[in-house]
Amino acid sequence: MSKRDYYEVLGVAKNASKDEIKKAYRKLALKYHPDRNPDDKDAEAKFKEASEAADVLLNEQKKQRYDQFGHAGVDGQQGFGGGGFGGGDFSDLGDIFGDIFGDFFGGGGGRRRGGRRQGRPGNDLQMGVNVTFEEAAFGVDKTVNLTRLDTCGTCQGSGAKDGSQPITCDMCQGMGEVRRQQGFFTVASTCPKCNGSGQMISDPCQKCHGQGRAKKKVELEVKIPAGIDVGQRLKLSGEGDAGAQGGPDGDLYVVIDIEPHEFFEREGNDVYCKVPISFSQAALGADIEVPTLHGKVSVKVPEGTQSGKKMRLKAKGIQRLGGYGMGDQILQIHVETPSKLTREQREVFEKLAELESVKSSPMSRGFFDKVKDLFQ
């Protein structure tokens, strides 16, 4: 029975890249793998056919011979020739097989080539830090305290009592993995007895009880950058839990919370501030002093200013994170109505009421004109 074209088998074009060939093969391998299709001879045959095609097309020399001479140029040279295994170079398929095995069995991840499984990484940690409004705006150095798993100082992380040494795991013989037959593949998975370390602790350290890590309170300096906002996180690499059995340390994430300010509110990099003024200042105009994060500044309130008017002070807000530019400060004018009047003030307001006319208040004029039209 003649063989199908390898490009047709994988469903790729002749100019397909290596990544495209790998992707196509992986899809077929996952679909037709014997462990997903037990006792299905047709699926097994399609899996072998796809594997044979990938073995050739992922090898530059084999692919060149196949493109020039067809199947005759590679028959007997690929690892799957004749429907069986043996003699082939599987290096091009190794990564793909590893991915497939990981999907099926959850094993083999993190293992060094030809050796013991790497140590487990430490956990990432997270903690919150409160800063004031000004500290968030200008930046600050904070000292934080946390408890984390650190490498045991007594056994230096080995887990063994002083004077003793770990012994080789008798289940995996120090390899950190055990192998089992799955269909016609041999699949490696993490050794359940030593958890992939390849070693066993016969006489554990009394401080860490053989874990190689122990809880420790530490003090860290955290640099809070200018312009940071509430909810943003800072990453301190390697400041999380220590890794086990030589694995990398985890990271520490610091989540920022900002205390409310007495005068200011923040929207992005802009600062909002409510400024109260009197009736006379609003009507006549005035020069007033207002607070900003950068100190007091003098502001001219125009004559006839209405309550709710906003005035912008350029570059008086918060520095953008990373140091590129400044936000603004927005003044929200609030005209205050006096709640208690002295006799003299009452007389002045009564006189003012007599002098006031609709013409002197454009907003009132518009309102009363609309009311008049409504009832006509």
N, C-alpha and C positions, 0 to 999 in steps of 0.2 A: 504494500500500500504506500503510495507516494506521500511524502511529507508536505504539509502546507507551508506556504511562504512565511518566514519568521515575522516579517513586518505585518502581514495579514493576521497572524496569530495574536500579536500584541495590539493590533489596531492602531498602528502609528505609521507616519509617513517615512520614506527612506531618508529624508533629511532631518528626522527627529533628533533632538538633543538627548544627551545622556540622562538628564533629569526627566525628560518626557518619557523615555523608555523605562526608567525606574518606576515612575508614577503609574504607567500602564501595567507593568508587571506586578506591582504591589497590589493593585486593584484586583487583578485576576487571581493572584495567589491567595488573597484573603477570601475570595469568593469560592475557589475550588479546593482549598486546602483539605486534605483527607481528614483532619481532625474536626473539621466543620461538616464533613460529608462522609461519615463512617459507612463502610460497605457500599460505597457508590463508585463503581469502577469507571463510569464515564467521567465523573468529577476528578478522579485520580489521574485519568489519562490527560484531561485538559490541563491539570496542574503541572504534570510532567512536560507537556508540550510547551506551555508558557515559560516554564523554568529553562527548558532547553533553548528556546528562542532568546530569552534574556541573557543567558550565559554567553551566547554568541555575540549578540548585538551590543553588549556592554563591554566587550573585550575588543579593543581597537584592531588588533592583528586578526582575530577571528572574523570580525565584521568586514575587514578589507577583503579577506579571502572569500567570504560568503557573497559579498557584493560582486566579486569578479567571477567566481566559479559556481555560485549557488551552493546547494547542499553538498555537492561533491568536494567542495573545498574545505569543509569542516567536519564531515562525517568521521566519527572515531576520535575526534580531538576534543569535543566538548564533554563536559563532565556527565552529561545525560545521554550520551551516545548509546544506541542499542537498547534504550529503555531502562538502563540501570545507572548506577553510580560508580565512580572510581576513576582516578587519574586526572580529573578535571581541576581547573583553577577556579575556585569559588570566591576569590577575593572581591570581585566586582559585585557579588550578590550578598556579601556578608552583612552589610549595613541593613539591607532590605530584610533579610532573614531575621536579624535582631529585632527590627521593628515589628515584624509579624509575630514573632514569639512573645514579644512584650504585650501585644494586643491580646493574644490567646491566653497566656498564663501569668502575666504580670511579673515575670522573672527576668533576670539577666541585666536589668538596668543598673548603671553605675559600676559595672565590672571592668576592671583593667583587662586589656588584651592579654590572654594567656596567663592570667594570674589571679590573685586574690581580689575579692570585691573591695572597692574603696570604702573608707570610713563614712559614717553617716554625717550629713551636715547638721549643724546646730539649728535650733528653731529661731525664727525671726520673732522679735519682741516689739511691743508697742506701748507707749505711755503718753499721757497728756501733760502739757506744760502751760501754765497760765502766765501771761505777760500783760503789762499795762498797755493802754492805748499808745502812749508815747514810746514804750519799748518796741512795740510792733512797728511804729513809724520810723524810728531811727536805728533800730537794731540793738542787741544787748547780748552779753555773755551770761548764760545761766548755768548754775550748778545743779545737777539732778542726781538723785539717789535711786538705785534700783537693785533688786535681787535677781541674779541670773545664775545659770549653771556655768561654772568655770572649770577648767582642767584641774583635776585634783592635785594639790601641791604635794601630797604625801607620796603618791605612786607615779606622779608625772603623767597621768592619763592612761597608764597601762592597765589599771584595775587590779593588779597583783600586789600582794603584801610585800613589804620591803624585804629584800633578800630572796624572793621567789620570782619565778618567771612564768608567763602563760605557757600552756602546753598546746600542741597541735590537736585540732579537732579530729576525733577518731571517725566521724561520719563522713566528712568531706576531704580528709587527709590534708587539711591546710589550704585547700583551694578556695574555700568560701562558697562553693556551689556544689550541688548534686545534679547528676544527670539521669534522665529517664527516657525511655523510648516512647515516642508519640507517633503512631503510624510508622512510617519508614524514616522518621527523623529522630535524632537524639537531641533532646531539649534540656538546656541547663537552667536551673533555678537556684535562688538563694538557699543556702544550707539552713534548715530550720533549727539546728542545734546550736550553732555559733552565730546565727544571724548574719552570716556573710563575712565574718572577721577572719575565719580560718583558725582561730585560737580559742581555747577554753581557759577559764581562770579556776585553777584548783585550790588556791589559797588566796581568797580575795582580800583587798585592802580594807582595813577596818573603818577608815574614814568615809570612803565612797561606796563601800560594800560591793566592790568589783565593777562599778559602773564607769570608773575613770573620770567622772565629773562629780562635782559637789556644789551645792548652793553657796553663793557668796554675795555679800552686800558690797556694791561698788559705787564710787562717786565719779561722775563724768562732767566735763565741761561741754556745754552745747552753745554753739555760736548761732544766735538768732539773727538772720539778715534783715536789714532795713527794708520795709515795705511788705513784710509777710502778712498774710491775712488769715482770718479765723478758718479753721478746718484744714489748712495746708499742712503737709507733712515734711519733715526733714529726715533724711536717711543717714544713719551713722553706720558705715560699713564695718562689719566684724565686731560690733558691740552687742550682738545678741548672745544667745546661748552658745557655749563652746561646742565644737563638733565632737563626735564620738569616734574613737579608734582612728584618729588622725584626719577626720573629715573637716571641711572648712567651717569656720564659725558663722553663725547667723548674723543678721543685721538688726539694728534697733531703729524703729520709726518713732519720731517725736511729733505728736499731733498738737497743733497750736490752738489755744483758746485765748481770747482777748477780753479783758475786763472792760465794762462799759465806762465811758467818760462822763464827767459832770456836764460839760458843755458841748462836746463834739460827737457827731455820728459819722460813720464812714460808709461810702458807697464806692467800691473799687478803690481808686487812689484819690478820689475827691473827699473832702471833709466838709460836712454841713454844720452850720452853727446858727441858732435862732438868736436874733438881735432885737431886744425890745427898745422902742423909742416912744416918746410922748406925742400927744396930739400936736403940740406946738412945733416940735422938731419935724414931724411929718409934714405939717402945713407950710412952715417957713423954711425948711431945710436946715441942716446943721452939720458940723464937723464932729464926728464921734470916734472914740477909740474902741477897737474890737480886738478880742484875743485870737491868736492863731497859734499853731504848733511851733511857729518860728518866732514868737514874741508878739507884742502889741503893735498894731498898725493904725494909722489915722485914715478914716474913710469919710468922704463927703456924701451926705444923704441929700438928694436933690429936693427942691421945693415941690410940694404936692405929692410926696411919696405915699403910695397906698399900702395898706397892710397886706402881707403876702408877697410883696415884690422881692425878687432875688437879685443879688449883686454878686458878681464873680471876682475873686482875687486870684490872679494868675500865679501859678507856681507856689502857692501857699498850702498845698495839700501834702500828700504822702509820696515819698519816692517810689517809683516803680521798681518792683523786685528785679534785681540785677543791675540797678543803677542807671537806667535809661529814662531820664526825664522825671518830672514831678507832676502830681495831680494839682487841682485847684481847690480853693476854699470857697464854698458857696454860702453867702449870708442870706438868711431868710428874715426879712423885716417883719416885725410884729408890732403894730401900733397898739399901745396899751390904753385901755379905758380906765380912768381912775375909779376906784370902788367907793372911796370916801372923799367928800369935798369939804374944804373949809368954807366958812361964810364968804370970804373974799373970792375964793375960786368959784363958788356958786354964782355970785353976782356977775363975775366975768363971763361965765358960760351963758347965763341968762341974757346978758347984753349981746353976746355973740349970736345967740339964737335969734334975737330980734333983727340982727344985721344980716343973717344968712338968707340967701334966696336960692331958688332952684338953679339959677344961672351959675352960682359959685361952685356947684358940685356937678360935674358932668355925669358921673355915675348915677346920681340921684335923678338928674334930668331924664336920662334914658329910661330909668325905672318908671318914673311917674308918667312919662309919655306912653309907655306900653300899657300901664294901668288905665289911663284915660281912654286909649283905643279899645281896650277890652270891654268897657262898660258903655260905650257909645251905641 
